[in-house]
Amino acid sequence: WCATAWTKECSSPWQSVPSDSAADVLAEYDRLPNVLSFNAGDPTGAGGSASDATVIASVGAHALPVVTGVYVRDTRDTIGHVAVDEAAIAEQAAAVAEDIPLHVIKVGFVGSAEAVSAIAAFASDYATVPVIAYMPDLSWWTEQEIDHYLDAFRELLLPQTTVLVGNNATLRHWLLPESTTDRRARATDLARAAAEQGVSFVLVTGLPLVGDRLGNVLASPQAELLSQDFERIDAGFLGAGDILSAALAALVATGSELTDATAEALHYLDQALDHGFRPGMGRAVADRLFWAESDDDDGDAPDDTPATLPFPDPFNETKH
């Protein structure tokens, strides 16, 4: 069983396994790394805890999803969020952490400053476990809610964060508010601003480049450690940041060095977006299980293939 299950070279360990070696296979699974994910439920399936679980499993780790609340949204708009009580969040995390060893903690959108405080207290009890934190776009929230959440995140959770992941515009407005009009702020500028709060590295996405390319940079306060750019996909996607941060967390959990993990996480995201689809009337959703497609999925079906059920075709065609 390979560390990155989504690559084509990997195959299921259950294929052609003699019955007398089943114990060996189970023993191998006992060694899967575990990623504790704090995130909200997402009814669109594009992001949140369900997406984290899918991505983490695809990469070859085991997800421990702690639900911090529920988005109220569709693929067009985020309407609101229903928070889970911070005591319940802390109880979920403590219960699973006392039973299962943690290799990485991943923090997505957790819904309230109180939840941030509870998660920060939990992370401090596991100070040797790397924390991968993702800051999404919060523009759908009220200004007061945004300020309260960001202040708590900055003061309580950033000091324990190993890698902060976010879009260039989101991180720039948060960490460098005096340069909100300067789209040329470098990733190292963001890394230095984050380091003042205790963050070791930042992974900045969506950096504008010449032409139809977008840059992604892993940086420390001293230097850019990895830079990759990809062609801009002509579609708006929901949940891309959750996918990238979950993939990075899982790859770090498997033992990959940070720059290698970042490169592979970016490649995974690029492939998932390239295979994306539009399930509703709004933004597209990445296909996180693109790797499970067989090589002959596009081929003609044999004559003896059972007829498919007569579901109607979607009204909106998929565009990549």
Secondary structure, DSSP 8 states (H G I E B T S, - for coil): --S-TTSTT---TTTT--GGGHHHHHHHHTT--EEEEEEEE-TTSSSHHHHHHHHHHHHT-EEEEEEEEEEEE-SS-EEEEEE--HHHHHHHHHHHHTTS--SEEEE---SSHHHHHHHHHHHHTTTTS-EEEEE---TTS-HHHHHHHHHHIIIIIGGG-SEEEEEHHHHHHHH-GGGTT-TT--HHHHHHHHHTTT--EEEEEEEE-SSSEEEEEEE-SS-EEEEEEEE--SS-EESHHHHHHHHHHHHHHTT--HHHHHHHHHHHHHHHHHT-B--SSS-EE--TTGGGS-TTTTS---TTS---------SS----
